[in-house]
């Protein structure tokens, strides 16, 4: 399966023979899960969601402040 991840104007590609969770995808791309929301087709996905086929995901950076 092919996973495309768009983040801040860049597109990252990841290939996998097996299904991966969003957490695993972020880990492979060295992106801390707590820093992003993952969006597919306008819907925010839980990081526990499993990706089983070709997909294009968008990352939205989460900012916190005080």
C-alpha atoms as one frame of an Amber mdcrd trajectory, in Angstrom:
protein
   0.000   0.000   0.000   1.125   3.559  -0.617   0.552   6.301   1.949   1.025
   9.945   0.966   1.216  12.420   3.821   0.973  16.159   3.149   2.368  18.448
   5.817   3.031  22.175   5.467   3.288  22.032   1.681   5.531  18.956   1.579
   4.429  15.472   0.562   5.979  12.396   2.165   5.528   8.897   0.723   5.528
   5.656   2.643   5.212   2.124   1.270   4.071  -0.827   3.377   3.155  -4.450
   2.753   1.032  -4.564   5.915  -1.715  -2.362   7.407  -0.413   0.426   9.650
  -1.981   2.561  12.337  -1.781   6.336  12.069   0.622   6.226  15.047   2.907
   3.828  13.157   2.839   6.007  10.044   3.741   9.102  12.050   6.498   7.188
  13.834   8.015   6.002  10.542   8.001   9.625   9.330   9.529  10.749  12.659
   6.583  13.046  13.410   5.523  13.230  17.087   1.812  12.261  17.187   1.014
  14.888  19.818   1.962  17.676  17.388  -0.508  16.922  14.569  -4.094  16.141
  13.636  -4.480  13.671  10.768  -7.198  14.434   8.229  -8.615  12.183   5.532
 -11.328  13.438   3.191 -12.244  16.268   5.581 -12.473  14.000   8.646 -10.035
  13.979  11.562  -8.820  10.436  12.188  -7.931   8.990  15.587  -4.260   8.006
  15.771  -5.403   4.434  16.425  -7.083   4.215  12.988  -5.697   1.473  10.744
  -4.777   2.223   7.124  -5.171  -0.812   4.868  -5.068   0.645   1.340  -3.582
   3.493  -0.676  -4.435   6.803   0.934  -3.493  10.472   1.015  -3.510  12.066
   4.453  -3.155  15.702   5.458  -1.454  16.774   8.675  -2.531  19.867  10.564
   0.022  21.098  13.073  -1.388  21.590  16.553  -0.158  24.596  18.462  -0.619
  25.140  22.137   0.155  28.177  24.145  -0.488  29.772  27.405
